[in-house]
Amino acid sequence: MEKKKFMIIEKLMGIVYRAIDSFAASKKSEKAKAGKDAAPVSSESPAVVLTKTPTRKRSEKASKPLAKVTVTKKKTSVRSGKKISSPFATQMLTEIKNKKMEVVSEAAEINGKKSLAWVVWALGIADETQMQEGISIHDISSLLYHAAKIEIYPINVSRMVHDNNQYIRQVSQDKKTKRYLLTEEGKKLVSVLPLAKLAA
């Protein structure tokens, strides 16, 4: 009887131990599973890559400001005497007005050439108003227009000057500008030229 009791107790103790072992094993299994399912947490912060933004290179020397350019209108041989600004012509015209002188007639001729007569008259005025340096073909063209309303282009004045060196001589030159006066023979022609009243 005692032996039977002891055997029963032993069996019960075995069942309890097995139950405890089984419970402990299941807890371990759940823990391991939970560890696998959990996302790994990294203690390292994500790497940050810095890139240098390209900057525009400054020029070594600052650009120089543009120089101011002054454009001067060049006198041309195809411009009318009306459009030519001539200080010499203005000075001679003032003398003509002050002395109440007459001007060359549009009908005047020398050797059948009206243009030659007009040019000789203008050079005669240069002599009379003491233009010792002479006057240019542009001065002659301007004077003839403003004094007598005779329009003769500088290119035509130039032709008369170069084709009649017995009456006209070069007396000076400033850069490219040549200036002229009358020869002694040319001066004799001035006194016989027909004249007219100063143009208004």
Secondary structure, 3 states (H helix, E strand, C coil): CHHHHHHHHHHHHHHHHHHHHHHHHHHHHHHHHHHHHCCCCCCCCCCCCCCCCCCCCCCCCCCCCCCCCCCCCCCCCCCCHHHCCCHHHHHHHHHHHHCCCCEECCCCCECCEHHHHHHHHHHHHHHHCCCCCCECHHHHHHHHHHHHCCCCCHHHHHHHHHHCCCCEEEEEEECCEEEEEECHHHHHHHCCCCEECCCC
